[in-house]
């Protein structure tokens, strides 16, 4: 059986997931591909910390462990190199070098592709090199090739996705009366669901990386990452989860990408969804991607979005795909982003303040007569129409109470102006929580 040698740059839970699959499912991969995949070299920055873990996960004693990444990149026997680094600058330099060396990079660094996609993808297109980056969006959910190839006969109109297993896990736990955010963050870290810095998940940044990459393929434009509106779930607490339940909804950290008359609406923010929607039913560390296309209609793609084995599965898929292409003398069977064209052409991004929708507003206010009327007056002054107001009965004596409004469809700019004014009132105890509602 022919042997295929690969190199690995970096060592983390994603690397461990890939190593575990290559070891535990070695015969499965051999039987399906007809090749034996062997790791020839691996770059590990902290040898003392990770060498024991590597030995337990991968039983090839001939593997070379190096603290010099270019030792792997420059090896003539290695044609496929898997990147699992957390350092964006180092990753970028190495990926460019790999491409210029006519080798195939398999990339797991989503921050790299979302911020420097123009440089990476245009360089790969110039050299006619395939790039594997399946793990950068859906984790264990196959979605890159779905959008690049399986939906090639469709114009994609809209994408709604839950892309942070960490945030979704935390929101699910809040539904179950676990309301200490710090404890929940420690829990997802121990389970291996979060990024090395959980704030990347909680603040919505991880989801933004992913929707940026997916949008580049879906809408055939480079996405200027700095123009994406990003808001995480730190402001959401058990109170909001309970009010959403009363309104027949769930709160999810939603990644949204829409084509609006040639402009793109791309954002990440907590969003209230009716419980009947399929995305509202996604729980724990699972992710889901809902795509609206002109021909096939609506499709949904569901699975684990977090965890080393989920990412390892995607990395393994990219390795096998690159291996098959190389063996058939085809470095770039499909263009890096699935289309031929200008890889420097940036999308025109819609300002999120111009987007219209209903909104959920929650204030903590002083319990006294006239408060509801005062806040309603400010909303009305800003052309915001109220569809429902919830003022819970006070069960115990307190000077503060929550006050909730659900608005009719209005512009986000109107909401921003009204909330800023209301937050400055003496009757308001702390800043309002604002959640967009998708109907």
C-alpha positions in Angstrom: 0.0 0.0 0.0 1.4 3.4 -1.0 2.4 5.7 1.9 1.5 9.4 2.0 3.6 11.6 4.2 2.2 14.7 5.8 3.5 17.4 8.2 1.8 19.2 11.0 2.4 22.7 12.2 1.2 23.2 15.8 -0.1 21.2 18.7 -3.5 21.7 20.4 -6.8 19.9 20.9 -7.5 20.1 17.2 -4.1 18.3 16.5 -5.0 15.7 19.1 -8.3 15.1 17.4 -6.7 14.5 14.1 -4.0 12.2 15.6 -6.7 10.3 17.4 -8.6 9.7 14.1 -5.5 8.7 12.2 -4.6 6.2 14.9 -8.1 4.8 15.9 -9.5 4.7 12.4 -6.3 3.8 10.5 -7.8 0.8 8.8 -11.0 2.5 7.9 -9.0 5.3 6.1 -6.8 2.7 4.4 -9.8 0.7 3.1 -11.6 3.8 1.8 -8.6 5.5 0.2 -6.1 2.8 -0.7 -3.3 4.8 1.0 -1.6 4.9 4.3 -1.3 8.4 5.8 1.8 8.9 7.9 3.0 11.9 9.8 6.6 12.5 9.0 7.2 15.7 11.0 5.4 17.9 13.4 6.3 21.4 14.7 5.7 21.7 18.4 6.6 25.0 20.1 6.6 23.6 23.6 8.2 20.2 23.3 8.3 19.4 27.0 4.6 20.1 27.5 3.3 18.1 24.5 5.7 15.3 23.7 4.1 12.8 26.1 0.6 13.5 24.8 1.8 13.1 21.2 3.4 9.7 22.0 0.1 8.4 23.6 -2.0 9.5 20.6 0.2 8.5 17.7 2.2 5.3 17.7 4.7 6.0 14.8 8.1 6.1 16.4 9.7 7.5 13.3 7.9 10.8 13.6 10.3 13.8 13.8 9.3 16.5 16.3 10.8 19.9 15.6 10.7 23.4 17.2 11.4 24.9 13.7 8.3 25.1 11.5 10.3 25.6 8.4 11.9 22.2 8.9 8.5 20.8 8.0 7.6 23.3 5.2 11.0 22.7 3.4 10.9 18.9 3.5 10.7 17.7 -0.1 8.8 14.5 0.9 6.0 16.4 2.5 3.3 17.6 0.0 0.4 18.2 2.4 0.9 20.3 5.6 -1.8 20.7 8.3 -1.8 24.0 10.2 -3.2 24.0 13.8 -1.5 27.1 15.1 -3.0 29.8 17.3 -0.6 32.5 16.1 -2.1 34.4 13.1 1.1 36.2 12.0 3.1 33.0 12.1 0.3 31.1 10.3 0.1 33.6 7.6 3.9 33.6 6.9 3.9 29.8 6.9 0.9 29.3 4.7 2.2 31.8 2.1 5.5 29.8 2.1 3.7 26.5 1.7 1.8 27.8 -1.3 4.9 29.3 -2.9 6.5 25.9 -2.4 3.7 24.2 -4.4 2.4 22.3 -1.4 -1.2 22.0 -0.1 -2.0 23.7 3.2 -4.8 22.4 5.4 -5.8 25.3 7.5 -7.6 25.4 10.9 -6.9 29.0 11.8 -10.2 30.8 11.0 -8.9 34.1 12.3 -6.2 34.0 9.6 -8.6 33.3 6.8 -11.2 35.8 7.9 -8.7 38.7 8.3 -6.2 37.8 5.6 -8.3 35.8 3.2 -7.6 38.2 0.4 -3.8 37.5 0.7 -4.1 33.7 1.2 -6.8 32.9 -1.4 -5.4 35.2 -4.1 -1.9 33.6 -3.6 -3.4 30.1 -3.8 -5.3 31.1 -7.0 -2.2 32.5 -8.5 -0.2 29.3 -7.9 -3.0 26.9 -8.7 -3.0 25.4 -5.3 -5.8 23.8 -3.4 -6.5 24.9 0.2 -8.3 22.8 2.7 -10.2 24.8 5.4 -13.3 22.7 6.1 -12.6 22.9 9.9 -12.7 26.7 9.9 -16.5 27.1 9.7 -18.7 24.2 10.9 -16.3 22.2 13.0 -17.5 18.7 12.4 -20.2 19.8 10.0 -19.2 19.4 6.3 -20.2 22.8 4.8 -17.3 24.3 2.8 -17.6 21.7 0.0 -21.4 21.9 0.2 -21.4 25.6 -0.6 -18.4 25.4 -3.1 -19.6 22.4 -5.0 -22.9 20.8 -4.0 -24.9 24.1 -4.3 -22.9 25.3 -7.3 -26.1 25.5 -9.4 -27.8 27.8 -6.9 -27.6 31.5 -6.0 -27.4 31.6 -2.2 -29.7 34.3 -0.8 -29.4 34.1 3.0 -27.5 32.2 5.7 -28.5 31.9 9.3 -26.2 29.9 11.5 -25.3 28.9 15.0 -21.5 28.7 14.8 -20.2 28.8 18.4 -20.7 25.6 20.2 -19.4 27.3 23.4 -22.0 30.1 23.3 -24.8 27.7 22.4 -23.8 25.4 25.3 -23.9 28.4 27.7 -27.3 29.6 26.4 -28.6 26.0 26.8 -27.4 25.8 30.4 -29.0 29.2 31.2 -32.3 27.7 30.1 -31.7 24.9 32.7 -31.3 27.4 35.6 -27.5 27.5 35.6 -26.9 31.2 35.7 -23.2 31.7 36.8 -21.4 32.7 33.6 -17.9 32.3 35.0 -18.7 28.7 36.1 -20.2 27.9 32.7 -17.1 29.3 31.0 -14.8 27.0 33.1 -17.1 24.1 32.3 -16.8 24.6 28.5 -13.1 24.9 28.9 -12.8 21.6 30.7 -15.0 19.9 28.1 -12.7 21.2 25.3 -15.5 23.1 23.5 -14.1 26.7 23.8 -11.2 28.5 22.1 -7.9 28.9 24.0 -9.5 32.2 25.1 -13.2 31.6 25.8 -13.9 35.3 25.4 -13.3 34.8 21.6 -16.5 32.7 21.7 -18.5 34.6 24.3 -17.9 38.0 22.5 -19.0 36.6 19.1 -15.6 36.9 17.5 -15.3 33.1 16.7 -18.7 33.2 15.0 -17.7 36.3 13.0 -14.5 34.5 11.7 -16.7 31.7 10.5 -19.5 33.6 8.9 -16.9 35.8 7.1 -15.2 32.7 5.5 -18.5 31.1 4.6 -19.8 34.4 3.0 -16.8 34.7 0.8 -17.7 31.4 -0.8 -21.5 31.9 -0.8 -21.4 35.4 -2.2 -18.2 35.3 -4.3 -16.7 38.4 -2.6 -13.9 39.0 -0.2 -15.4 40.1 3.1 -13.8 43.1 4.9 -13.8 41.6 8.4 -13.6 45.0 10.2 -17.0 45.9 8.8 -18.9 43.0 10.3 -21.1 43.9 13.2 -20.2 41.7 16.2 -21.9 41.4 19.5 -21.7 38.4 21.9 -23.8 37.0 24.7 -22.2 38.6 27.8 -25.2 40.9 28.3 -27.7 38.0 28.2 -28.7 36.4 31.5 -31.3 34.0 32.9 -33.9 36.8 33.0 -33.8 37.3 29.2 -34.0 33.5 28.6 -37.1 33.4 30.8 -38.8 36.4 29.1 -38.0 34.8 25.7 -39.8 31.7 26.8 -42.8 33.7 27.8 -42.8 35.2 24.3 -42.6 31.7 22.7 -38.9 32.2 21.6 -35.3 31.1 22.3 -32.3 33.3 22.3 -29.4 32.1 20.1 -26.1 33.7 19.1 -26.9 33.9 15.4 -24.5 34.5 12.5 -26.4 36.1 9.6 -25.4 36.7 6.0 -27.9 38.1 3.4 -27.6 39.4 -0.1 -29.7 42.6 -0.2 -29.8 44.0 -3.7 -26.1 43.4 -4.2 -25.0 44.6 -0.8 -24.3 42.1 2.0 -25.8 42.2 5.5 -23.3 40.3 7.6 -23.5 40.3 11.4 -23.2 38.3 14.6 -25.5 39.0 17.5 -27.9 37.5 20.1 -31.2 36.9 18.3 -34.6 35.9 19.5 -36.1 33.1 17.4 -39.6 31.6 17.6 -39.4 28.1 19.2 -40.9 26.5 16.1 -37.8 27.3 14.0 -35.3 24.5 13.6 -32.4 26.7 14.7 -34.2 27.4 17.9 -34.1 23.7 18.7 -30.3 23.4 18.5 -28.9 22.8 22.0 -25.6 22.3 23.8 -22.4 22.3 21.8 -24.1 21.6 18.5 -24.0 24.0 15.6 -26.4 24.4 12.6 -26.2 26.2 9.3 -29.5 27.2 7.5 -29.1 28.2 3.9 -31.7 29.7 1.6 -31.0 29.2 -2.1 -32.9 30.1 -5.2 -33.2 26.5 -6.7 -33.0 23.9 -4.0 -34.8 26.1 -1.5 -33.9 25.7 2.2 -31.3 23.3 3.5 -30.0 22.8 7.1 -26.7 21.3 8.1 -26.3 20.1 11.7 -23.6 18.6 13.9 -21.0 19.1 16.6 -19.2 22.4 16.1 -16.8 22.2 19.0 -14.3 19.6 20.3 -11.1 18.1 19.1 -12.6 15.1 17.4 -15.1 17.2 15.5 -12.3 19.5 14.2 -10.0 16.5 13.7 -12.7 14.9 11.5 -12.7 17.9 9.2 -9.0 18.1 9.1 -8.8 14.4 8.1 -11.3 15.0 5.3 -9.2 17.8 3.9 -6.1 15.7 4.1 -7.7 12.9 2.2 -9.2 15.2 -0.4 -5.8 16.9 -1.0 -4.1 13.4 -1.2 -6.6 12.2 -3.9 -6.2 15.4 -6.0 -2.4 15.2 -5.8 -2.4 11.5 -6.8 -4.4 12.4 -9.9 -2.0 15.3 -10.7 -4.6 17.9 -9.9 -3.4 20.6 -7.5 -6.5 22.8 -7.9 -9.5 20.9 -9.1 -11.7 23.6 -7.6 -10.7 27.3 -7.1 -10.0 28.2 -3.4 -13.3 30.0 -2.9 -15.2 27.9 -5.5 -15.2 30.4 -8.3 -13.0 32.0 -10.9 -12.7 35.7 -10.7 -11.1 38.6 -8.9 -10.0 37.5 -5.4 -9.3 41.2 -4.5 -12.9 42.3 -5.0 -14.4 43.3 -1.6 -18.1 43.1 -0.7 -20.1 46.2 0.1 -21.3 45.7 3.7 -24.7 47.1 4.9 -24.5 49.2 8.0 -26.2 47.2 10.7 -28.0 50.3 12.0 -29.9 50.5 8.8 -31.3 46.9 9.2 -35.0 46.8 10.2 -36.6 44.1 12.5 -38.6 43.8 15.7 -36.5 44.2 18.9 -36.7 42.9 22.5 -35.7 45.5 25.0 -35.2 44.8 28.7 -34.7 47.5 31.3 -34.0 47.3 35.1 -35.9 50.3 36.5 -37.0 51.8 39.8 -40.4 50.5 40.8 -42.6 53.6 40.9 -45.7 55.0 39.0 -45.1 56.5 35.5 -41.9 54.6 34.6 -43.6 52.5 31.9 -45.2 55.6 30.4 -41.9 57.5 30.5 -40.0 54.8 28.6 -42.8 54.3 26.1 -42.8 58.0 25.4 -39.1 58.0 24.5 -39.6 55.0 22.2 -42.5 56.7 20.5 -40.5 59.9 20.1 -38.0 57.8 18.1 -40.7 56.3 15.8 -40.7 52.9 17.7 -44.0 51.2 18.0 -44.6 48.8 20.9 -46.2 45.4 20.1 -46.1 44.1 23.7 -45.0 45.2 27.2 -44.3 42.9 30.1 -44.1 44.3 33.7 -43.9 41.3 36.1 -45.8 41.4 39.4 -43.4 42.1 42.2 -43.2 38.9 44.3 -40.9 40.3 47.0 -40.2 43.8 48.1 -37.7 45.5 45.9 -37.0 48.9 44.6 -36.0 47.6 41.2 -38.0 45.6 38.6 -37.4 44.4 35.1 -39.5 46.0 32.3 -39.7 44.4 28.9 -40.8 45.7 25.5 -41.3 44.0 22.2 -41.3 46.4 19.3 -42.8 46.3 15.9 -40.4 46.3 12.9 -38.1 49.4 13.2 -34.6 50.5 12.2 -31.8 49.6 14.5 -30.6 53.2 14.4 -34.0 54.2 16.0 -33.4 51.6 18.8 -29.9 52.8 19.4 -31.0 56.5 19.8 -33.9 55.6 22.1 -31.9 53.2 24.3 -29.1 55.7 24.7 -31.6 58.3 26.0 -33.5 55.9 28.2 -30.2 54.6 29.7 -29.4 58.2 30.8 -32.7 58.5 32.8 -32.6 58.4 36.6 -35.3 55.7 36.7 -33.0 53.2 34.9 -30.7 51.2 37.1 -28.4 49.7 34.5 -28.0 49.6 30.7 -30.7 48.0 28.7 -30.4 44.6 27.1 -31.3 44.7 23.3 -32.0 41.6 21.3 -33.0 41.6 17.7 -36.0 39.4 16.8 -36.1 37.3 13.7 -39.6 36.4 12.6 
